[in-house]
């Protein structure tokens, strides 16, 4: 039982950490490409900004899904029930 809970804690840490890292890299690339596009064509900056915010909202959804899975493993681990039988 202790091994399962310790592996679950490691998995939760990896899920949260890698989700945060991936989102940070995604936001960095998104912001860089937005600034690059706005510098090349300043008249398209408002349209690019709207699209950037839409993509940023979708990009924020990825770590939230990871947090939900991590909370599932933390508080309602589905693998604990498999140990009893």
PyMOL Python script that loads the backbone (N, CA, C, O; Angstrom):
from pymol import cmd

cmd.read_pdbstr("""\
ATOM      1  N   UNK A   1       0.821  -1.198   0.000  1.00  0.00           N
ATOM      2  CA  UNK A   1       0.000   0.000   0.000  1.00  0.00           C
ATOM      3  C   UNK A   1       0.868   1.267   0.000  1.00  0.00           C
ATOM      4  O   UNK A   1       0.576   2.231  -0.706  1.00  0.00           O
ATOM      5  N   UNK A   2       1.933   1.246   0.799  1.00  0.00           N
ATOM      6  CA  UNK A   2       2.799   2.415   0.881  1.00  0.00           C
ATOM      7  C   UNK A   2       3.516   2.668  -0.437  1.00  0.00           C
ATOM      8  O   UNK A   2       3.729   3.815  -0.828  1.00  0.00           O
ATOM      9  N   UNK A   3       3.886   1.592  -1.116  1.00  0.00           N
ATOM     10  CA  UNK A   3       4.578   1.747  -2.402  1.00  0.00           C
ATOM     11  C   UNK A   3       3.643   2.385  -3.429  1.00  0.00           C
ATOM     12  O   UNK A   3       4.048   3.263  -4.191  1.00  0.00           O
ATOM     13  N   UNK A   4       2.386   1.932  -3.440  1.00  0.00           N
ATOM     14  CA  UNK A   4       1.417   2.501  -4.365  1.00  0.00           C
ATOM     15  C   UNK A   4       1.191   3.987  -4.095  1.00  0.00           C
ATOM     16  O   UNK A   4       1.126   4.787  -5.029  1.00  0.00           O
ATOM     17  N   UNK A   5       1.074   4.351  -2.836  1.00  0.00           N
ATOM     18  CA  UNK A   5       0.859   5.755  -2.501  1.00  0.00           C
ATOM     19  C   UNK A   5       2.088   6.610  -2.805  1.00  0.00           C
ATOM     20  O   UNK A   5       1.960   7.766  -3.210  1.00  0.00           O
ATOM     21  N   UNK A   6       3.270   6.044  -2.612  1.00  0.00           N
ATOM     22  CA  UNK A   6       4.477   6.815  -2.921  1.00  0.00           C
ATOM     23  C   UNK A   6       4.641   6.997  -4.430  1.00  0.00           C
ATOM     24  O   UNK A   6       5.044   8.067  -4.887  1.00  0.00           O
ATOM     25  N   UNK A   7       4.332   5.961  -5.197  1.00  0.00           N
ATOM     26  CA  UNK A   7       4.392   6.096  -6.655  1.00  0.00           C
ATOM     27  C   UNK A   7       3.320   7.068  -7.150  1.00  0.00           C
ATOM     28  O   UNK A   7       3.538   7.798  -8.117  1.00  0.00           O
ATOM     29  N   UNK A   8       2.173   7.076  -6.491  1.00  0.00           N
ATOM     30  CA  UNK A   8       1.126   8.027  -6.869  1.00  0.00           C
ATOM     31  C   UNK A   8       1.568   9.454  -6.580  1.00  0.00           C
ATOM     32  O   UNK A   8       1.283  10.359  -7.364  1.00  0.00           O
ATOM     33  N   UNK A   9       2.256   9.666  -5.475  1.00  0.00           N
ATOM     34  CA  UNK A   9       2.756  11.007  -5.152  1.00  0.00           C
ATOM     35  C   UNK A   9       3.801  11.458  -6.171  1.00  0.00           C
ATOM     36  O   UNK A   9       3.827  12.624  -6.564  1.00  0.00           O
ATOM     37  N   UNK A  10       4.649  10.546  -6.591  1.00  0.00           N
ATOM     38  CA  UNK A  10       5.638  10.885  -7.626  1.00  0.00           C
ATOM     39  C   UNK A  10       4.941  11.209  -8.939  1.00  0.00           C
ATOM     40  O   UNK A  10       5.323  12.152  -9.631  1.00  0.00           O
ATOM     41  N   UNK A  11       3.917  10.428  -9.284  1.00  0.00           N
ATOM     42  CA  UNK A  11       3.166  10.679 -10.522  1.00  0.00           C
ATOM     43  C   UNK A  11       2.468  12.031 -10.474  1.00  0.00           C
ATOM     44  O   UNK A  11       2.446  12.751 -11.472  1.00  0.00           O
ATOM     45  N   UNK A  12       1.901  12.380  -9.328  1.00  0.00           N
ATOM     46  CA  UNK A  12       1.236  13.681  -9.185  1.00  0.00           C
ATOM     47  C   UNK A  12       2.245  14.815  -9.368  1.00  0.00           C
ATOM     48  O   UNK A  12       1.961  15.801 -10.049  1.00  0.00           O
ATOM     49  N   UNK A  13       3.398  14.674  -8.772  1.00  0.00           N
ATOM     50  CA  UNK A  13       4.432  15.700  -8.932  1.00  0.00           C
ATOM     51  C   UNK A  13       4.884  15.843 -10.372  1.00  0.00           C
ATOM     52  O   UNK A  13       5.083  16.956 -10.858  1.00  0.00           O
ATOM     53  N   UNK A  14       5.045  14.721 -11.055  1.00  0.00           N
ATOM     54  CA  UNK A  14       5.446  14.774 -12.461  1.00  0.00           C
ATOM     55  C   UNK A  14       4.351  15.383 -13.333  1.00  0.00           C
ATOM     56  O   UNK A  14       4.641  16.167 -14.236  1.00  0.00           O
ATOM     57  N   UNK A  15       3.102  15.028 -13.069  1.00  0.00           N
ATOM     58  CA  UNK A  15       1.998  15.576 -13.859  1.00  0.00           C
ATOM     59  C   UNK A  15       1.931  17.088 -13.717  1.00  0.00           C
ATOM     60  O   UNK A  15       1.845  17.809 -14.710  1.00  0.00           O
ATOM     61  N   UNK A  16       1.971  17.560 -12.490  1.00  0.00           N
ATOM     62  CA  UNK A  16       1.856  19.003 -12.254  1.00  0.00           C
ATOM     63  C   UNK A  16       3.086  19.733 -12.793  1.00  0.00           C
ATOM     64  O   UNK A  16       2.956  20.772 -13.441  1.00  0.00           O
ATOM     65  N   UNK A  17       4.261  19.204 -12.533  1.00  0.00           N
ATOM     66  CA  UNK A  17       5.489  19.857 -12.974  1.00  0.00           C
ATOM     67  C   UNK A  17       5.631  19.910 -14.480  1.00  0.00           C
ATOM     68  O   UNK A  17       5.987  20.949 -15.036  1.00  0.00           O
ATOM     69  N   UNK A  18       5.358  18.802 -15.143  1.00  0.00           N
ATOM     70  CA  UNK A  18       5.497  18.780 -16.597  1.00  0.00           C
ATOM     71  C   UNK A  18       4.408  19.593 -17.284  1.00  0.00           C
ATOM     72  O   UNK A  18       4.646  20.185 -18.336  1.00  0.00           O
ATOM     73  N   UNK A  19       3.215  19.624 -16.694  1.00  0.00           N
ATOM     74  CA  UNK A  19       2.158  20.473 -17.257  1.00  0.00           C
ATOM     75  C   UNK A  19       2.538  21.941 -17.159  1.00  0.00           C
ATOM     76  O   UNK A  19       2.321  22.704 -18.100  1.00  0.00           O
ATOM     77  N   UNK A  20       3.105  22.343 -16.022  1.00  0.00           N
ATOM     78  CA  UNK A  20       3.536  23.737 -15.863  1.00  0.00           C
ATOM     79  C   UNK A  20       4.683  24.067 -16.812  1.00  0.00           C
ATOM     80  O   UNK A  20       4.713  25.149 -17.398  1.00  0.00           O
ATOM     81  N   UNK A  21       5.621  23.146 -16.964  1.00  0.00           N
ATOM     82  CA  UNK A  21       6.749  23.376 -17.863  1.00  0.00           C
ATOM     83  C   UNK A  21       6.285  23.471 -19.312  1.00  0.00           C
ATOM     84  O   UNK A  21       6.717  24.360 -20.047  1.00  0.00           O
ATOM     85  N   UNK A  22       5.419  22.570 -19.720  1.00  0.00           N
ATOM     86  CA  UNK A  22       4.914  22.604 -21.089  1.00  0.00           C
ATOM     87  C   UNK A  22       4.134  23.864 -21.388  1.00  0.00           C
ATOM     88  O   UNK A  22       4.258  24.434 -22.473  1.00  0.00           O
ATOM     89  N   UNK A  23       3.326  24.306 -20.430  1.00  0.00           N
ATOM     90  CA  UNK A  23       2.564  25.533 -20.621  1.00  0.00           C
ATOM     91  C   UNK A  23       3.486  26.742 -20.688  1.00  0.00           C
ATOM     92  O   UNK A  23       3.260  27.647 -21.492  1.00  0.00           O
ATOM     93  N   UNK A  24       4.511  26.770 -19.864  1.00  0.00           N
ATOM     94  CA  UNK A  24       5.456  27.897 -19.896  1.00  0.00           C
ATOM     95  C   UNK A  24       6.185  27.963 -21.236  1.00  0.00           C
ATOM     96  O   UNK A  24       6.374  29.045 -21.792  1.00  0.00           O
ATOM     97  N   UNK A  25       6.589  26.821 -21.746  1.00  0.00           N
ATOM     98  CA  UNK A  25       7.254  26.798 -23.049  1.00  0.00           C
ATOM     99  C   UNK A  25       6.277  27.224 -24.148  1.00  0.00           C
ATOM    100  O   UNK A  25       6.642  27.971 -25.056  1.00  0.00           O
ATOM    101  N   UNK A  26       5.040  26.747 -24.060  1.00  0.00           N
ATOM    102  CA  UNK A  26       4.037  27.120 -25.047  1.00  0.00           C
ATOM    103  C   UNK A  26       3.744  28.606 -25.050  1.00  0.00           C
ATOM    104  O   UNK A  26       3.624  29.218 -26.111  1.00  0.00           O
ATOM    105  N   UNK A  27       3.627  29.194 -23.853  1.00  0.00           N
ATOM    106  CA  UNK A  27       3.387  30.632 -23.776  1.00  0.00           C
ATOM    107  C   UNK A  27       4.584  31.425 -24.297  1.00  0.00           C
ATOM    108  O   UNK A  27       4.405  32.468 -24.926  1.00  0.00           O
ATOM    109  N   UNK A  28       5.786  30.949 -24.046  1.00  0.00           N
ATOM    110  CA  UNK A  28       6.972  31.642 -24.541  1.00  0.00           C
ATOM    111  C   UNK A  28       7.010  31.639 -26.063  1.00  0.00           C
ATOM    112  O   UNK A  28       7.293  32.664 -26.683  1.00  0.00           O
ATOM    113  N   UNK A  29       6.728  30.493 -26.663  1.00  0.00           N
ATOM    114  CA  UNK A  29       6.716  30.414 -28.125  1.00  0.00           C
ATOM    115  C   UNK A  29       5.587  31.264 -28.695  1.00  0.00           C
ATOM    116  O   UNK A  29       5.776  31.978 -29.680  1.00  0.00           O
ATOM    117  N   UNK A  30       4.398  31.183 -28.065  1.00  0.00           N
ATOM    118  CA  UNK A  30       3.252  31.956 -28.534  1.00  0.00           C
ATOM    119  C   UNK A  30       3.523  33.454 -28.481  1.00  0.00           C
ATOM    120  O   UNK A  30       3.244  34.170 -29.442  1.00  0.00           O
ATOM    121  N   UNK A  31       4.065  33.929 -27.367  1.00  0.00           N
ATOM    122  CA  UNK A  31       4.371  35.352 -27.243  1.00  0.00           C
ATOM    123  C   UNK A  31       5.444  35.803 -28.217  1.00  0.00           C
ATOM    124  O   UNK A  31       5.357  36.891 -28.787  1.00  0.00           O
ATOM    125  N   UNK A  32       6.445  34.976 -28.406  1.00  0.00           N
ATOM    126  CA  UNK A  32       7.510  35.325 -29.344  1.00  0.00           C
ATOM    127  C   UNK A  32       7.005  35.408 -30.774  1.00  0.00           C
ATOM    128  O   UNK A  32       7.355  36.327 -31.513  1.00  0.00           O
ATOM    129  N   UNK A  33       6.182  34.445 -31.159  1.00  0.00           N
ATOM    130  CA  UNK A  33       5.641  34.465 -32.520  1.00  0.00           C
ATOM    131  C   UNK A  33       4.668  35.630 -32.717  1.00  0.00           C
ATOM    132  O   UNK A  33       4.599  36.216 -33.798  1.00  0.00           O
ATOM    133  N   UNK A  34       3.917  35.958 -31.663  1.00  0.00           N
ATOM    134  CA  UNK A  34       3.026  37.121 -31.769  1.00  0.00           C
ATOM    135  C   UNK A  34       3.828  38.398 -31.972  1.00  0.00           C
ATOM    136  O   UNK A  34       3.509  39.194 -32.855  1.00  0.00           O
ATOM    137  N   UNK A  35       4.863  38.601 -31.168  1.00  0.00           N
ATOM    138  CA  UNK A  35       5.676  39.814 -31.318  1.00  0.00           C
ATOM    139  C   UNK A  35       6.366  39.861 -32.677  1.00  0.00           C
ATOM    140  O   UNK A  35       6.510  40.927 -33.275  1.00  0.00           O
ATOM    141  N   UNK A  36       6.788  38.699 -33.153  1.00  0.00           N
ATOM    142  CA  UNK A  36       7.430  38.633 -34.460  1.00  0.00           C
ATOM    143  C   UNK A  36       6.440  39.001 -35.571  1.00  0.00           C
ATOM    144  O   UNK A  36       6.774  39.762 -36.479  1.00  0.00           O
ATOM    145  N   UNK A  37       5.230  38.459 -35.490  1.00  0.00           N
ATOM    146  CA  UNK A  37       4.224  38.768 -36.497  1.00  0.00           C
ATOM    147  C   UNK A  37       3.771  40.213 -36.437  1.00  0.00           C
ATOM    148  O   UNK A  37       3.545  40.838 -37.473  1.00  0.00           O
ATOM    149  N   UNK A  38       3.634  40.754 -35.223  1.00  0.00           N
ATOM    150  CA  UNK A  38       3.219  42.152 -35.076  1.00  0.00           C
ATOM    151  C   UNK A  38       4.318  43.104 -35.547  1.00  0.00           C
ATOM    152  O   UNK A  38       4.021  44.192 -36.041  1.00  0.00           O
ATOM    153  N   UNK A  39       5.566  42.712 -35.402  1.00  0.00           N
ATOM    154  CA  UNK A  39       6.656  43.568 -35.872  1.00  0.00           C
ATOM    155  C   UNK A  39       6.745  43.564 -37.390  1.00  0.00           C
ATOM    156  O   UNK A  39       7.104  44.573 -37.997  1.00  0.00           O
ATOM    157  N   UNK A  40       6.420  42.431 -38.004  1.00  0.00           N
ATOM    158  CA  UNK A  40       6.476  42.364 -39.460  1.00  0.00           C
ATOM    159  C   UNK A  40       5.327  43.122 -40.113  1.00  0.00           C
ATOM    160  O   UNK A  40       5.517  43.826 -41.104  1.00  0.00           O
ATOM    161  N   UNK A  41       4.122  42.968 -39.541  1.00  0.00           N
ATOM    162  CA  UNK A  41       2.945  43.623 -40.106  1.00  0.00           C
ATOM    163  C   UNK A  41       2.165  44.297 -38.979  1.00  0.00           C
ATOM    164  O   UNK A  41       1.237  43.702 -38.432  1.00  0.00           O
ATOM    165  N   UNK A  42       2.523  45.510 -38.630  1.00  0.00           N
ATOM    166  CA  UNK A  42       1.877  46.188 -37.492  1.00  0.00           C
ATOM    167  C   UNK A  42       0.373  46.398 -37.669  1.00  0.00           C
ATOM    168  O   UNK A  42      -0.360  46.475 -36.682  1.00  0.00           O
ATOM    169  N   UNK A  43      -0.091  46.491 -38.908  1.00  0.00           N
ATOM    170  CA  UNK A  43      -1.523  46.705 -39.126  1.00  0.00           C
ATOM    171  C   UNK A  43      -2.356  45.472 -38.787  1.00  0.00           C
ATOM    172  O   UNK A  43      -3.568  45.580 -38.603  1.00  0.00           O
ATOM    173  N   UNK A  44      -1.728  44.313 -38.703  1.00  0.00           N
ATOM    174  CA  UNK A  44      -2.448  43.082 -38.365  1.00  0.00           C
ATOM    175  C   UNK A  44      -2.351  42.746 -36.879  1.00  0.00           C
ATOM    176  O   UNK A  44      -2.843  41.700 -36.456  1.00  0.00           O
ATOM    177  N   UNK A  45      -1.731  43.604 -36.085  1.00  0.00           N
ATOM    178  CA  UNK A  45      -1.527  43.323 -34.662  1.00  0.00           C
ATOM    179  C   UNK A  45      -2.832  43.083 -33.899  1.00  0.00           C
ATOM    180  O   UNK A  45      -2.871  42.164 -33.081  1.00  0.00           O
ATOM    181  N   UNK A  46      -3.911  43.862 -34.119  1.00  0.00           N
ATOM    182  CA  UNK A  46      -5.145  43.569 -33.374  1.00  0.00           C
ATOM    183  C   UNK A  46      -5.735  42.190 -33.697  1.00  0.00           C
ATOM    184  O   UNK A  46      -6.214  41.496 -32.800  1.00  0.00           O
ATOM    185  N   UNK A  47      -5.700  41.800 -34.957  1.00  0.00           N
ATOM    186  CA  UNK A  47      -6.223  40.485 -35.329  1.00  0.00           C
ATOM    187  C   UNK A  47      -5.345  39.374 -34.748  1.00  0.00           C
ATOM    188  O   UNK A  47      -5.850  38.356 -34.273  1.00  0.00           O
ATOM    189  N   UNK A  48      -4.048  39.578 -34.792  1.00  0.00           N
ATOM    190  CA  UNK A  48      -3.141  38.584 -34.220  1.00  0.00           C
ATOM    191  C   UNK A  48      -3.313  38.484 -32.710  1.00  0.00           C
ATOM    192  O   UNK A  48      -3.196  37.402 -32.135  1.00  0.00           O
ATOM    193  N   UNK A  49      -3.593  39.623 -32.068  1.00  0.00           N
ATOM    194  CA  UNK A  49      -3.761  39.624 -30.620  1.00  0.00           C
ATOM    195  C   UNK A  49      -4.994  38.824 -30.212  1.00  0.00           C
ATOM    196  O   UNK A  49      -4.957  38.086 -29.228  1.00  0.00           O
ATOM    197  N   UNK A  50      -6.080  38.966 -30.959  1.00  0.00           N
ATOM    198  CA  UNK A  50      -7.289  38.197 -30.667  1.00  0.00           C
ATOM    199  C   UNK A  50      -7.014  36.704 -30.794  1.00  0.00           C
ATOM    200  O   UNK A  50      -7.409  35.914 -29.937  1.00  0.00           O
ATOM    201  N   UNK A  51      -6.340  36.329 -31.863  1.00  0.00           N
ATOM    202  CA  UNK A  51      -6.018  34.906 -32.054  1.00  0.00           C
ATOM    203  C   UNK A  51      -5.053  34.401 -30.989  1.00  0.00           C
ATOM    204  O   UNK A  51      -5.140  33.251 -30.559  1.00  0.00           O
ATOM    205  N   UNK A  52      -4.129  35.269 -30.564  1.00  0.00           N
ATOM    206  CA  UNK A  52      -3.196  34.870 -29.518  1.00  0.00           C
ATOM    207  C   UNK A  52      -3.933  34.593 -28.206  1.00  0.00           C
ATOM    208  O   UNK A  52      -3.616  33.626 -27.513  1.00  0.00           O
ATOM    209  N   UNK A  53      -4.908  35.428 -27.860  1.00  0.00           N
ATOM    210  CA  UNK A  53      -5.645  35.220 -26.620  1.00  0.00           C
ATOM    211  C   UNK A  53      -6.517  33.966 -26.684  1.00  0.00           C
ATOM    212  O   UNK A  53      -6.696  33.291 -25.670  1.00  0.00           O
ATOM    213  N   UNK A  54      -7.055  33.649 -27.842  1.00  0.00           N
ATOM    214  CA  UNK A  54      -7.829  32.412 -27.989  1.00  0.00           C
ATOM    215  C   UNK A  54      -6.932  31.202 -27.776  1.00  0.00           C
ATOM    216  O   UNK A  54      -7.293  30.273 -27.053  1.00  0.00           O
ATOM    217  N   UNK A  55      -5.770  31.213 -28.403  1.00  0.00           N
ATOM    218  CA  UNK A  55      -4.831  30.106 -28.238  1.00  0.00           C
ATOM    219  C   UNK A  55      -4.316  30.044 -26.800  1.00  0.00           C
ATOM    220  O   UNK A  55      -4.103  28.951 -26.274  1.00  0.00           O
ATOM    221  N   UNK A  56      -4.112  31.188 -26.157  1.00  0.00           N
ATOM    222  CA  UNK A  56      -3.655  31.200 -24.765  1.00  0.00           C
ATOM    223  C   UNK A  56      -4.697  30.578 -23.846  1.00  0.00           C
ATOM    224  O   UNK A  56      -4.353  29.872 -22.897  1.00  0.00           O
ATOM    225  N   UNK A  57      -5.971  30.839 -24.127  1.00  0.00           N
ATOM    226  CA  UNK A  57      -7.025  30.216 -23.331  1.00  0.00           C
ATOM    227  C   UNK A  57      -7.046  28.712 -23.502  1.00  0.00           C
ATOM    228  O   UNK A  57      -7.237  27.977 -22.533  1.00  0.00           O
ATOM    229  N   UNK A  58      -6.851  28.248 -24.721  1.00  0.00           N
ATOM    230  CA  UNK A  58      -6.797  26.801 -24.954  1.00  0.00           C
ATOM    231  C   UNK A  58      -5.547  26.189 -24.335  1.00  0.00           C
ATOM    232  O   UNK A  58      -5.567  25.061 -23.842  1.00  0.00           O
ATOM    233  N   UNK A  59      -4.473  26.945 -24.370  1.00  0.00           N
ATOM    234  CA  UNK A  59      -3.216  26.466 -23.790  1.00  0.00           C
ATOM    235  C   UNK A  59      -3.313  26.356 -22.275  1.00  0.00           C
ATOM    236  O   UNK A  59      -2.669  25.494 -21.676  1.00  0.00           O
ATOM    237  N   UNK A  60      -4.104  27.213 -21.654  1.00  0.00           N
ATOM    238  CA  UNK A  60      -4.304  27.148 -20.207  1.00  0.00           C
ATOM    239  C   UNK A  60      -5.142  25.940 -19.795  1.00  0.00           C
ATOM    240  O   UNK A  60      -5.079  25.511 -18.643  1.00  0.00           O
ATOM    241  N   UNK A  61      -5.907  25.402 -20.704  1.00  0.00           N
ATOM    242  CA  UNK A  61      -6.751  24.252 -20.367  1.00  0.00           C
ATOM    243  C   UNK A  61      -5.928  22.991 -20.128  1.00  0.00           C
ATOM    244  O   UNK A  61      -6.347  22.118 -19.368  1.00  0.00           O
ATOM    245  N   UNK A  62      -4.787  22.884 -20.754  1.00  0.00           N
ATOM    246  CA  UNK A  62      -3.975  21.665 -20.636  1.00  0.00           C
ATOM    247  C   UNK A  62      -3.506  21.418 -19.199  1.00  0.00           C
ATOM    248  O   UNK A  62      -3.694  20.307 -18.704  1.00  0.00           O
ATOM    249  N   UNK A  63      -2.902  22.401 -18.496  1.00  0.00           N
ATOM    250  CA  UNK A  63      -2.504  22.104 -17.121  1.00  0.00           C
ATOM    251  C   UNK A  63      -3.691  21.926 -16.177  1.00  0.00           C
ATOM    252  O   UNK A  63      -3.579  21.225 -15.171  1.00  0.00           O
ATOM    253  N   UNK A  64      -4.827  22.552 -16.488  1.00  0.00           N
ATOM    254  CA  UNK A  64      -6.008  22.359 -15.631  1.00  0.00           C
ATOM    255  C   UNK A  64      -6.497  20.910 -15.699  1.00  0.00           C
ATOM    256  O   UNK A  64      -6.916  20.345 -14.689  1.00  0.00           O
ATOM    257  N   UNK A  65      -6.443  20.319 -16.878  1.00  0.00           N
ATOM    258  CA  UNK A  65      -6.804  18.906 -17.003  1.00  0.00           C
ATOM    259  C   UNK A  65      -5.802  18.057 -16.232  1.00  0.00           C
ATOM    260  O   UNK A  65      -6.186  17.086 -15.581  1.00  0.00           O
ATOM    261  N   UNK A  66      -4.519  18.414 -16.299  1.00  0.00           N
ATOM    262  CA  UNK A  66      -3.499  17.702 -15.531  1.00  0.00           C
ATOM    263  C   UNK A  66      -3.716  17.822 -14.035  1.00  0.00           C
ATOM    264  O   UNK A  66      -3.501  16.860 -13.298  1.00  0.00           O
ATOM    265  N   UNK A  67      -4.141  18.996 -13.578  1.00  0.00           N
ATOM    266  CA  UNK A  67      -4.421  19.196 -12.152  1.00  0.00           C
ATOM    267  C   UNK A  67      -5.589  18.320 -11.711  1.00  0.00           C
ATOM    268  O   UNK A  67      -5.556  17.748 -10.622  1.00  0.00           O
ATOM    269  N   UNK A  68      -6.617  18.210 -12.547  1.00  0.00           N
ATOM    270  CA  UNK A  68      -7.763  17.358 -12.208  1.00  0.00           C
ATOM    271  C   UNK A  68      -7.329  15.901 -12.092  1.00  0.00           C
ATOM    272  O   UNK A  68      -7.750  15.203 -11.169  1.00  0.00           O
ATOM    273  N   UNK A  69      -6.503  15.442 -13.005  1.00  0.00           N
ATOM    274  CA  UNK A  69      -6.010  14.057 -12.935  1.00  0.00           C
ATOM    275  C   UNK A  69      -5.136  13.870 -11.699  1.00  0.00           C
ATOM    276  O   UNK A  69      -5.210  12.835 -11.036  1.00  0.00           O
ATOM    277  N   UNK A  70      -4.305  14.869 -11.385  1.00  0.00           N
ATOM    278  CA  UNK A  70      -3.458  14.780 -10.196  1.00  0.00           C
ATOM    279  C   UNK A  70      -4.294  14.739  -8.922  1.00  0.00           C
ATOM    280  O   UNK A  70      -3.976  13.992  -7.997  1.00  0.00           O
ATOM    281  N   UNK A  71      -5.361  15.535  -8.866  1.00  0.00           N
ATOM    282  CA  UNK A  71      -6.240  15.501  -7.695  1.00  0.00           C
ATOM    283  C   UNK A  71      -6.960  14.168  -7.585  1.00  0.00           C
ATOM    284  O   UNK A  71      -7.196  13.677  -6.481  1.00  0.00           O
ATOM    285  N   UNK A  72      -7.309  13.579  -8.723  1.00  0.00           N
ATOM    286  CA  UNK A  72      -7.919  12.253  -8.702  1.00  0.00           C
ATOM    287  C   UNK A  72      -6.968  11.239  -8.077  1.00  0.00           C
ATOM    288  O   UNK A  72      -7.373  10.442  -7.230  1.00  0.00           O
ATOM    289  N   UNK A  73      -5.709  11.270  -8.494  1.00  0.00           N
ATOM    290  CA  UNK A  73      -4.738  10.330  -7.936  1.00  0.00           C
ATOM    291  C   UNK A  73      -4.434  10.623  -6.472  1.00  0.00           C
ATOM    292  O   UNK A  73      -4.069   9.715  -5.725  1.00  0.00           O
ATOM    293  N   UNK A  74      -4.579  11.874  -6.053  1.00  0.00           N
ATOM    294  CA  UNK A  74      -4.278  12.228  -4.678  1.00  0.00           C
ATOM    295  C   UNK A  74      -5.396  11.824  -3.722  1.00  0.00           C
ATOM    296  O   UNK A  74      -5.137  11.232  -2.675  1.00  0.00           O
ATOM    297  N   UNK A  75      -6.629  12.141  -4.079  1.00  0.00           N
ATOM    298  CA  UNK A  75      -7.728  11.969  -3.130  1.00  0.00           C
ATOM    299  C   UNK A  75      -8.633  10.775  -3.411  1.00  0.00           C
ATOM    300  O   UNK A  75      -9.298  10.293  -2.493  1.00  0.00           O
ATOM    301  N   UNK A  76      -8.681  10.290  -4.625  1.00  0.00           N
ATOM    302  CA  UNK A  76      -9.539   9.161  -4.957  1.00  0.00           C
ATOM    303  C   UNK A  76      -8.787   8.221  -5.891  1.00  0.00           C
ATOM    304  O   UNK A  76      -9.200   7.993  -7.028  1.00  0.00           O
ATOM    305  N   UNK A  77      -7.685   7.685  -5.398  1.00  0.00           N
ATOM    306  CA  UNK A  77      -6.816   6.857  -6.221  1.00  0.00           C
ATOM    307  C   UNK A  77      -7.564   5.598  -6.657  1.00  0.00           C
ATOM    308  O   UNK A  77      -7.978   4.807  -5.810  1.00  0.00           O
ATOM    309  N   UNK A  78      -7.741   5.400  -7.958  1.00  0.00           N
ATOM    310  CA  UNK A  78      -8.474   4.219  -8.427  1.00  0.00           C
ATOM    311  C   UNK A  78      -7.704   2.920  -8.257  1.00  0.00           C
ATOM    312  O   UNK A  78      -8.295   1.843  -8.336  1.00  0.00           O
ATOM    313  N   UNK A  79      -6.398   2.996  -8.027  1.00  0.00           N
ATOM    314  CA  UNK A  79      -5.587   1.795  -7.904  1.00  0.00           C
ATOM    315  C   UNK A  79      -5.616   1.198  -6.503  1.00  0.00           C
ATOM    316  O   UNK A  79      -5.217   0.049  -6.315  1.00  0.00           O
ATOM    317  N   UNK A  80      -6.079   1.958  -5.521  1.00  0.00           N
ATOM    318  CA  UNK A  80      -6.132   1.449  -4.143  1.00  0.00           C
ATOM    319  C   UNK A  80      -7.159   0.331  -4.038  1.00  0.00           C
ATOM    320  O   UNK A  80      -6.946  -0.634  -3.304  1.00  0.00           O
ATOM    321  N   UNK A  81      -8.256   0.444  -4.751  1.00  0.00           N
ATOM    322  CA  UNK A  81      -9.283  -0.598  -4.731  1.00  0.00           C
ATOM    323  C   UNK A  81      -8.806  -1.920  -5.306  1.00  0.00           C
ATOM    324  O   UNK A  81      -9.336  -2.973  -4.952  1.00  0.00           O
ATOM    325  N   UNK A  82      -7.831  -1.886  -6.174  1.00  0.00           N
ATOM    326  CA  UNK A  82      -7.301  -3.109  -6.784  1.00  0.00           C
ATOM    327  C   UNK A  82      -6.441  -3.917  -5.816  1.00  0.00           C
ATOM    328  O   UNK A  82      -6.218  -5.109  -6.032  1.00  0.00           O
ATOM    329  N   UNK A  83      -5.962  -3.281  -4.760  1.00  0.00           N
ATOM    330  CA  UNK A  83      -5.087  -3.984  -3.816  1.00  0.00           C
ATOM    331  C   UNK A  83      -5.839  -4.954  -2.923  1.00  0.00           C
ATOM    332  O   UNK A  83      -5.269  -5.950  -2.476  1.00  0.00           O
ATOM    333  N   UNK A  84      -7.115  -4.678  -2.655  1.00  0.00           N
ATOM    334  CA  UNK A  84      -7.872  -5.486  -1.697  1.00  0.00           C
ATOM    335  C   UNK A  84      -8.171  -6.901  -2.184  1.00  0.00           C
ATOM    336  O   UNK A  84      -8.300  -7.816  -1.372  1.00  0.00           O
ATOM    337  N   UNK A  85      -8.280  -7.087  -3.459  1.00  0.00           N
ATOM    338  CA  UNK A  85      -8.773  -8.346  -3.939  1.00  0.00           C
ATOM    339  C   UNK A  85      -7.804  -9.285  -4.467  1.00  0.00           C
ATOM    340  O   UNK A  85      -8.174 -10.380  -4.892  1.00  0.00           O
TER     341      UNK A  85
END
""", "prot")
cmd.dss("prot")
cmd.show_as("cartoon", "prot")
cmd.util.cbc("prot")
cmd.orient("prot")
